[in-house]
């Protein structure tokens, strides 16, 4: 079982920036992907960005150019740098991980970000963007 702990959520004004962090502990497989999903009140959970152990990245079109995902494999950590934040980015941001899997193609990465739900989830960190 993998445990995920997020941090970095806060309230910011529109146009501001935040950096979310997620640290994984427990048994970390040699192959995995981790990423960020978010859910606003009354809306479905949506994939934001994810990265696999080999560094392959998928970013949702809605945040492309504003959000950047990165990782530190030595620390089992993944980060989400969010810039030019808008009120519609307000949500609970969840870190999630799927052990034993990588992104095997662009289509596979898109499916894993937008359709599949990873097995392990953190408790979430709240981001609120005021206008």
LOFI-434153 format. One line per field, with one value per atom (N, C-alpha, C): residue in one letter; atom name; chain; z, y, x. Coordinates in steps of 0.1 Angstrom, whole numbers, plus 2048, in hexadecimal, padded with zeros to 3 digits. Each point is the difference from the previous one (the first is absolute). Layout:
BEGIN
r: c(a / ...)
a: c(CA / ...)
c: c(A / ...)
w: c(Z / ...)
v: c(Y / ...)
u: c(X / ...)
END
This chain:
BEGIN
r: c(x / x / x / x / x / x / x / x / x / x / x / x / x / x / x / x / x / x / x / x / x / x / x / x / x / x / x / x / x / x / x / x / x / x / x / x / x / x / x / x / x / x / x / x / x / x / x / x / x / x / x / x / x / x / x / x / x / x / x / x / x / x / x / x / x / x / x / x / x / x / x / x / x / x / x / x / x / x / x / x / x / x / x / x / x / x / x / x / x / x / x / x / x / x / x / x / x / x / x / x / x / x / x / x / x / x / x / x / x / x / x / x / x / x / x / x / x / x / x / x / x / x / x / x / x / x / x / x / x / x / x / x / x / x / x / x / x / x / x / x / x / x / x / x / x / x / x / x / x / x / x / x / x / x / x / x / x / x / x / x / x / x / x / x / x / x / x / x / x / x / x / x / x / x / x / x / x / x / x / x / x / x / x / x / x / x / x / x / x / x / x / x / x / x / x / x / x / x / x / x / x / x / x / x / x / x / x / x / x / x / x / x / x / x / x / x / x / x / x / x / x / x / x / x / x / x / x / x / x / x / x / x / x / x / x / x / x / x / x / x / x / x / x / x / x / x / x / x / x / x / x / x / x / x / x / x / x / x / x / x / x / x / x / x / x / x / x / x / x / x / x / x / x / x / x / x / x / x / x / x / x / x / x / x / x / x / x / x / x / x / x / x / x / x / x / x / x / x / x / x / x / x / x / x / x / x / x / x / x / x / x / x / x / x / x / x / x / x / x / x / x / x / x / x / x / x / x / x / x / x / x / x / x / x / x / x / x / x / x / x / x / x / x / x / x / x / x / x / x / x / x / x / x / x / x / x / x / x / x / x / x / x / x / x / x / x / x / x / x / x / x / x / x / x / x / x / x / x / x / x / x / x / x / x / x / x / x / x / x / x / x / x / x)
a: c(N / CA / C / N / CA / C / N / CA / C / N / CA / C / N / CA / C / N / CA / C / N / CA / C / N / CA / C / N / CA / C / N / CA / C / N / CA / C / N / CA / C / N / CA / C / N / CA / C / N / CA / C / N / CA / C / N / CA / C / N / CA / C / N / CA / C / N / CA / C / N / CA / C / N / CA / C / N / CA / C / N / CA / C / N / CA / C / N / CA / C / N / CA / C / N / CA / C / N / CA / C / N / CA / C / N / CA / C / N / CA / C / N / CA / C / N / CA / C / N / CA / C / N / CA / C / N / CA / C / N / CA / C / N / CA / C / N / CA / C / N / CA / C / N / CA / C / N / CA / C / N / CA / C / N / CA / C / N / CA / C / N / CA / C / N / CA / C / N / CA / C / N / CA / C / N / CA / C / N / CA / C / N / CA / C / N / CA / C / N / CA / C / N / CA / C / N / CA / C / N / CA / C / N / CA / C / N / CA / C / N / CA / C / N / CA / C / N / CA / C / N / CA / C / N / CA / C / N / CA / C / N / CA / C / N / CA / C / N / CA / C / N / CA / C / N / CA / C / N / CA / C / N / CA / C / N / CA / C / N / CA / C / N / CA / C / N / CA / C / N / CA / C / N / CA / C / N / CA / C / N / CA / C / N / CA / C / N / CA / C / N / CA / C / N / CA / C / N / CA / C / N / CA / C / N / CA / C / N / CA / C / N / CA / C / N / CA / C / N / CA / C / N / CA / C / N / CA / C / N / CA / C / N / CA / C / N / CA / C / N / CA / C / N / CA / C / N / CA / C / N / CA / C / N / CA / C / N / CA / C / N / CA / C / N / CA / C / N / CA / C / N / CA / C / N / CA / C / N / CA / C / N / CA / C / N / CA / C / N / CA / C / N / CA / C / N / CA / C / N / CA / C / N / CA / C / N / CA / C / N / CA / C / N / CA / C / N / CA / C / N / CA / C / N / CA / C / N / CA / C / N / CA / C / N / CA / C / N / CA / C / N / CA / C / N / CA / C / N / CA / C / N / CA / C / N / CA / C)
c: c(A / A / A / A / A / A / A / A / A / A / A / A / A / A / A / A / A / A / A / A / A / A / A / A / A / A / A / A / A / A / A / A / A / A / A / A / A / A / A / A / A / A / A / A / A / A / A / A / A / A / A / A / A / A / A / A / A / A / A / A / A / A / A / A / A / A / A / A / A / A / A / A / A / A / A / A / A / A / A / A / A / A / A / A / A / A / A / A / A / A / A / A / A / A / A / A / A / A / A / A / A / A / A / A / A / A / A / A / A / A / A / A / A / A / A / A / A / A / A / A / A / A / A / A / A / A / A / A / A / A / A / A / A / A / A / A / A / A / A / A / A / A / A / A / A / A / A / A / A / A / A / A / A / A / A / A / A / A / A / A / A / A / A / A / A / A / A / A / A / A / A / A / A / A / A / A / A / A / A / A / A / A / A / A / A / A / A / A / A / A / A / A / A / A / A / A / A / A / A / A / A / A / A / A / A / A / A / A / A / A / A / A / A / A / A / A / A / A / A / A / A / A / A / A / A / A / A / A / A / A / A / A / A / A / A / A / A / A / A / A / A / A / A / A / A / A / A / A / A / A / A / A / A / A / A / A / A / A / A / A / A / A / A / A / A / A / A / A / A / A / A / A / A / A / A / A / A / A / A / A / A / A / A / A / A / A / A / A / A / A / A / A / A / A / A / A / A / A / A / A / A / A / A / A / A / A / A / A / A / A / A / A / A / A / A / A / A / A / A / A / A / A / A / A / A / A / A / A / A / A / A / A / A / A / A / A / A / A / A / A / A / A / A / A / A / A / A / A / A / A / A / A / A / A / A / A / A / A / A / A / A / A / A / A / A / A / A / A / A / A / A / A / A / A / A / A / A / A / A / A / A / A / A / A / A / A / A / A / A / A / A / A / A)
w: c(800 / 800 / 800 / 7F8 / 7FF / 807 / 808 / 807 / 7F9 / 7FE / 7F9 / 809 / 801 / 809 / 7F7 / 7FF / 7F8 / 809 / 7FA / 807 / 7F6 / 805 / 7F7 / 7FD / 802 / 7FD / 808 / 7FA / 807 / 7F8 / 806 / 7F9 / 7FA / 7F3 / 7F9 / 7F7 / 7FC / 7F6 / 7F2 / 7F8 / 7F1 / 7FB / 7F8 / 7FB / 808 / 80C / 809 / 7FC / 809 / 7FE / 80C / 7FF / 80B / 7FB / 80A / 7FD / 80A / 7FA / 808 / 800 / 80C / 801 / 805 / 7FC / 804 / 802 / 80C / 803 / 802 / 7FA / 801 / 80A / 807 / 809 / 7FF / 806 / 7FE / 7F5 / 7FB / 7F6 / 7F2 / 7FB / 7F3 / 7F5 / 7F7 / 7F5 / 7F7 / 7F8 / 7F7 / 7F5 / 7FC / 7F6 / 807 / 7FD / 806 / 7F9 / 801 / 7FD / 80B / 802 / 80A / 7FA / 806 / 7FA / 809 / 7FA / 807 / 7F9 / 808 / 7FC / 809 / 7FB / 808 / 7FF / 80A / 800 / 807 / 7F9 / 805 / 804 / 80A / 804 / 7F5 / 800 / 7F6 / 7F2 / 7FF / 7F4 / 801 / 7F5 / 800 / 802 / 806 / 801 / 7F2 / 7FE / 7F3 / 801 / 7F7 / 7FF / 7FC / 808 / 7FD / 7F9 / 806 / 7FA / 807 / 7F9 / 806 / 7F9 / 808 / 7FB / 804 / 7F7 / 804 / 804 / 805 / 806 / 7F6 / 7F3 / 7F6 / 7FB / 806 / 7FD / 7F5 / 7FB / 7F6 / 806 / 7FA / 806 / 7F8 / 806 / 7FA / 808 / 7F9 / 806 / 7F9 / 808 / 7FB / 7F8 / 7F5 / 7F7 / 808 / 80A / 808 / 808 / 802 / 808 / 7F9 / 7F4 / 7F8 / 7FF / 802 / 7FF / 80D / 80A / 80D / 80B / 7FF / 80A / 7FB / 809 / 7FD / 80A / 7FC / 809 / 800 / 80B / 801 / 80B / 801 / 80A / 805 / 80C / 805 / 804 / 7F8 / 802 / 80D / 803 / 80D / 80C / 7FF / 80B / 7FF / 7F5 / 7FD / 801 / 7FA / 801 / 7F2 / 7FF / 7F4 / 803 / 7F7 / 803 / 7F4 / 804 / 7F6 / 802 / 7F7 / 800 / 7F8 / 806 / 7FA / 7FF / 7F4 / 7FE / 7F9 / 800 / 7FA / 804 / 80D / 806 / 7FD / 7FE / 7FD / 80A / 802 / 80A / 7FC / 7F3 / 7FC / 804 / 804 / 805 / 80F / 806 / 80E / 801 / 809 / 801 / 80B / 804 / 808 / 7F6 / 803 / 7F7 / 807 / 7F9 / 806 / 7F8 / 808 / 7FA / 800 / 7F5 / 7FE / 7F9 / 802 / 7FB / 7FC / 7F5 / 7FC / 7FF / 808 / 800 / 7F5 / 7FA / 7F7 / 7F2 / 7FD / 7F2 / 7FC / 7F3 / 7FB / 7F5 / 7FA / 7F4 / 7F4 / 7F9 / 7F5 / 7F2 / 800 / 7F3 / 805 / 7F6 / 803 / 803 / 7F8 / 802 / 80D / 804 / 80D / 80B / 7FF / 80A / 802 / 7F4 / 801 / 806 / 7FD / 806 / 80F / 804 / 80E / 808 / 7FA / 806 / 800 / 7F5 / 7FF / 802 / 800 / 801 / 80C / 802 / 80B / 80D / 80B / 80D / 806 / 804 / 807 / 80D / 805 / 80B / 80E / 800 / 80D / 7FF / 80B / 801 / 80D / 7FF / 80C / 805 / 80B / 806 / 7F9 / 7F8 / 7F9 / 807 / 7F8 / 805 / 7F8 / 808 / 7FA / 7F9 / 7F4 / 7F9 / 7FE / 804 / 7FE / 7F9 / 7F5 / 7F8 / 800 / 805 / 801 / 7F4 / 7FC / 7F4 / 804)
v: c(7F4 / 80C / 80C / 80A / 80D / 80B / 807 / 80C / 80C / 80A / 80C / 80C / 809 / 80C / 80D / 808 / 80C / 80C / 80A / 80D / 80B / 80C / 80C / 807 / 7FB / 806 / 80D / 80A / 80D / 808 / 80C / 80A / 80A / 803 / 80A / 808 / 80B / 808 / 7FC / 803 / 7FD / 805 / 7F8 / 804 / 7FB / 7FB / 7FC / 7F2 / 7FB / 7F3 / 7F8 / 7F3 / 7F7 / 7F4 / 7FA / 7F3 / 7F6 / 7F5 / 7F5 / 7F5 / 7FA / 7F5 / 7F3 / 7F5 / 7F3 / 7F6 / 7FA / 7F7 / 7F2 / 7F6 / 7F3 / 7F8 / 7F7 / 7F7 / 7F2 / 7F6 / 7F3 / 7F9 / 7F5 / 7F9 / 806 / 806 / 807 / 7F6 / 7FD / 7F7 / 807 / 7F8 / 805 / 808 / 7FC / 807 / 805 / 80D / 806 / 80D / 806 / 80E / 806 / 80D / 808 / 80D / 806 / 80C / 807 / 80A / 808 / 800 / 7FE / 801 / 80B / 806 / 80A / 7FE / 805 / 800 / 80C / 807 / 80C / 7FC / 807 / 7FD / 7FF / 7F5 / 7FE / 7FB / 7FE / 7FC / 7F2 / 7FA / 7F3 / 802 / 7F6 / 800 / 800 / 808 / 801 / 7FF / 7FA / 7FF / 80D / 803 / 80D / 7FD / 7F8 / 7FD / 7F4 / 7F8 / 7F4 / 7FE / 7F8 / 7FD / 7F2 / 7F9 / 7F3 / 7FF / 7F4 / 7FF / 803 / 7FE / 803 / 80F / 808 / 80E / 804 / 7F6 / 804 / 807 / 80B / 809 / 802 / 801 / 803 / 80C / 80A / 80C / 802 / 803 / 803 / 80D / 800 / 80C / 80D / 7FE / 80B / 808 / 7F9 / 807 / 800 / 7FB / 800 / 80E / 802 / 80D / 808 / 7FB / 807 / 7F7 / 7F3 / 7F7 / 7F7 / 7FD / 7F8 / 7F5 / 7F3 / 7F6 / 7FB / 7FD / 7FB / 7F5 / 7FA / 7F6 / 7FF / 7FB / 7FD / 7F1 / 7F8 / 7F1 / 7FC / 807 / 7FD / 802 / 809 / 804 / 7FA / 7F8 / 7FB / 80B / 80C / 80C / 804 / 806 / 806 / 80E / 809 / 80E / 806 / 809 / 807 / 80F / 806 / 80E / 807 / 808 / 806 / 80F / 805 / 80E / 806 / 80D / 807 / 7F9 / 7FE / 7F9 / 809 / 7F9 / 806 / 7FA / 808 / 7FB / 7F2 / 7FC / 7F3 / 7F5 / 804 / 7F6 / 7FC / 807 / 7FD / 7F2 / 7F8 / 7F2 / 7FA / 7F4 / 7F7 / 7F9 / 800 / 7FA / 7F3 / 7F5 / 7F3 / 7FB / 7FB / 7F9 / 7F1 / 7F9 / 7F2 / 7F9 / 7F3 / 7F8 / 7F2 / 7FB / 7F3 / 7F8 / 7F6 / 7F8 / 7F6 / 7FD / 7F5 / 804 / 80D / 804 / 80D / 801 / 80C / 805 / 80B / 805 / 7FA / 7F7 / 7F9 / 807 / 80A / 808 / 80C / 80A / 80C / 7FD / 7F7 / 7FC / 7F9 / 7F8 / 7F9 / 80A / 80A / 80B / 807 / 804 / 808 / 7F7 / 7F4 / 7F7 / 7FF / 7FF / 7FE / 80D / 80C / 80C / 803 / 7FE / 805 / 7F5 / 7F4 / 7F6 / 7F7 / 7FB / 7F6 / 808 / 7F9 / 806 / 7F7 / 806 / 7F9 / 7F9 / 7F6 / 7F9 / 807 / 808 / 806 / 80F / 805 / 80F / 806 / 80D / 807 / 806 / 808 / 806 / 80D / 806 / 80C / 80C / 80A / 80D / 80B / 809 / 80A / 80C / 803 / 80C / 809 / 80C / 80A / 80C / 804 / 80B / 80B / 80B / 80B / 809 / 806 / 809 / 80E)
u: c(808 / 7F8 / 809 / 7FC / 807 / 7F8 / 807 / 7FA / 805 / 7F7 / 803 / 7FB / 809 / 7FE / 802 / 7F6 / 801 / 802 / 805 / 802 / 800 / 7FE / 802 / 7F4 / 7F4 / 7F4 / 7FE / 7FA / 7FE / 7F5 / 7FE / 7F7 / 809 / 7FE / 807 / 7F7 / 805 / 7F8 / 803 / 7F6 / 802 / 80D / 806 / 80D / 80C / 7FD / 80B / 805 / 809 / 806 / 800 / 801 / 801 / 808 / 806 / 807 / 7FB / 7FB / 7FB / 80B / 800 / 80A / 7F9 / 805 / 7FA / 80C / 800 / 80B / 7F9 / 806 / 7FB / 809 / 7FA / 807 / 7FA / 807 / 7FB / 808 / 7FB / 807 / 7FE / 80B / 7FF / 805 / 7F8 / 803 / 80B / 807 / 80A / 7F9 / 7F4 / 7F8 / 7F3 / 7FE / 7F4 / 7FD / 7F5 / 7FD / 7F9 / 802 / 7FA / 7FB / 7F7 / 7FB / 7F6 / 7F9 / 7F7 / 7F2 / 7F6 / 7F2 / 7F9 / 7F6 / 7F9 / 7F1 / 7FA / 7F1 / 7FB / 7F8 / 7F9 / 7F2 / 7FA / 7F3 / 7F6 / 7F8 / 7F6 / 805 / 80D / 806 / 807 / 802 / 807 / 80F / 806 / 80F / 806 / 80A / 807 / 80F / 806 / 80E / 807 / 80A / 807 / 80E / 808 / 80D / 805 / 808 / 806 / 80E / 808 / 80E / 803 / 807 / 804 / 80E / 804 / 80D / 80B / 7FE / 80A / 7FF / 7F7 / 800 / 7F6 / 7F8 / 7F6 / 7F5 / 7FC / 7F6 / 7F3 / 7F5 / 7F4 / 7FA / 7FB / 7FA / 7F2 / 7F6 / 7F3 / 801 / 7F8 / 800 / 7FB / 7F8 / 7FA / 80B / 80B / 80B / 80D / 800 / 80D / 805 / 80D / 806 / 800 / 7F7 / 800 / 805 / 7FD / 804 / 80C / 809 / 80C / 801 / 801 / 802 / 80F / 805 / 80E / 801 / 80B / 802 / 80E / 802 / 80D / 800 / 805 / 7FF / 807 / 80B / 807 / 7F8 / 7F6 / 7F8 / 7F2 / 7FE / 7F2 / 7F6 / 803 / 7F8 / 7FC / 7F4 / 7FC / 7FA / 803 / 7FC / 7F7 / 7F8 / 7F8 / 801 / 807 / 802 / 7F5 / 7F8 / 7F4 / 802 / 7FF / 802 / 7F3 / 7FF / 7F4 / 7F3 / 7FF / 7F4 / 7F4 / 7F5 / 7F3 / 7F6 / 7F5 / 7F6 / 7FB / 800 / 7FB / 80A / 80C / 809 / 7FE / 7F7 / 7FD / 7FA / 806 / 7FB / 809 / 7FB / 809 / 809 / 80D / 80A / 805 / 7FE / 804 / 80D / 809 / 80B / 7FC / 803 / 7FD / 80B / 801 / 80A / 7FB / 806 / 7FD / 80D / 801 / 80D / 7FF / 80C / 801 / 7FC / 800 / 7FC / 807 / 802 / 806 / 7F7 / 804 / 7F9 / 807 / 7F9 / 806 / 7FE / 7F8 / 7FE / 7F9 / 7FF / 7F8 / 7F1 / 7FB / 7F2 / 7FE / 809 / 7FF / 801 / 809 / 801 / 7F3 / 7FA / 7F4 / 7F5 / 7FF / 7F6 / 802 / 80C / 803 / 7FD / 802 / 7FD / 7F1 / 7FA / 7F2 / 7F5 / 804 / 7F5 / 802 / 80D / 802 / 802 / 7FE / 803 / 80B / 80B / 80A / 7FB / 808 / 7FB / 803 / 80A / 804 / 7FE / 7FA / 7FC / 804 / 804 / 802 / 7F3 / 801 / 7F5 / 7FB / 809 / 7FD / 805 / 802 / 804 / 7F8 / 7FA / 7F7 / 807 / 7FB / 805 / 7F4 / 801 / 7F5 / 806 / 7FA / 805 / 7F5 / 802 / 7F6 / 803 / 7F5 / 800 / 803)
END
